Amino acid sequence: MTLKAISEAERIRREVDLAALIRECGIDLFPAASGDELEGRCPFGEHEAPLRVKPRTRTWSCAACGIEGDVISWVMKHDRVSFAHATAILRSRLAGEVAVPPELAGVSRQALAKLPCPLSVEASDDELLSQVAALYVATFKQRLVAQQWMERQGLMDAGVIEAHSVGYADRTLAYRLPPIASHRDDDLRRRLRSIGVLRPTGKEHLYGCIVVPIFDEEGRVVQMYGRRMFPPARGRYHHELLRARAGVWGWEALRASEEVILCASIFDALHFRCAGFGNVTACLGADDFGERHLAAFRRHGVKRILIAFDGDDAGDATARRVAAMLRPLGIGSFRLE
């Protein structure tokens, strides 16, 4: 099924009930004299003019304040957040997530994250990485733009997406972290920097990337690969967390088959998986192949490697290097054209 090309903002405007959202902000709405509008107290000014809500057009306005808008602009105005932050809040609302209202939390609006934080400061580093990976998976399921991009790559296979925990990093992790109000809040950011999720500047390292986690053989997330969806202003398309490389993507294929296809990138391997090949593993780039792959091949008794690197001179040279490393282990290698 082809995903319908509709902007995320338009989907939010269509699907979020504006009147219900305004009522949840503590504003009672009543039918206006005109019959097709609702009226209530305007929270943005000290005046008697009513806030008007038009359910048919999904808009609101206040003549005294001279402002009007839709559901996104309501959240921007009411919660004092950016457009991107407002769409993230509403996207999470559509997914069934609910942030704790300031009045229930007993803290000021500025001291409260507008989205629920799925990360625990008490978690171990392994658990924290797994929590981040789970957030990226949930984000991918909510973000139509990421799903449409994967469909254009020929990779929108629901089984493959689910099996490999494919996610999307859209910057909203920062919106979920509580503002720094204590050493405890700052400690969570420090730990996210230490495990490579955040850059030293505090920005999300894999922002704008389709994310594929790499698990070790005990099921722990030990690294994440990120493929930037759109051309970067500068830099590279391919990224990984700011931490040491670890684990072998697709290690379960080594246990299941003596003959394994070796790809230079995880996305190449996903194409094989979508085509029905389960015996596929991958490197983080052709220069990544090394001892951790060889050790995994030995451990699982792999007999033959089908090298599926690019068919250019660089790919041929790397394939020869890989074959030379496999030969002393008695592992046969063949070049896939």
Secondary structure, 3 states (H helix, E strand, C coil): CCCCCCCHHHHHHHHCCHHHHHHHCCCCCEECCCCCCEEEECCCCCCCCEEEEECCCCEEEECCCCEEECHHHHHHHHHCCCHHHHHHHHHHHHCCCCCCCHHHHCCCHHHCCCCCCCCCCCCCHHHHHHHHHHHHHHHHHHCHHHHHHHHHCCCCCHHHHHHCCCEEECCCHHHHCCCCCCHHHHHHHHHHHHCCCECCCCCECCCCEEEEEEECCCCCEEEEEEEECCCCCCCCCEEECCCCCCCCECHHHHHHCCEEEEECCHHHHHHHHHCCCCCEEECCCHHHCCHHHHHHHHHHCCCEEEEECCCCHHHHHHHHHHHHHHHHHCCEEEECC
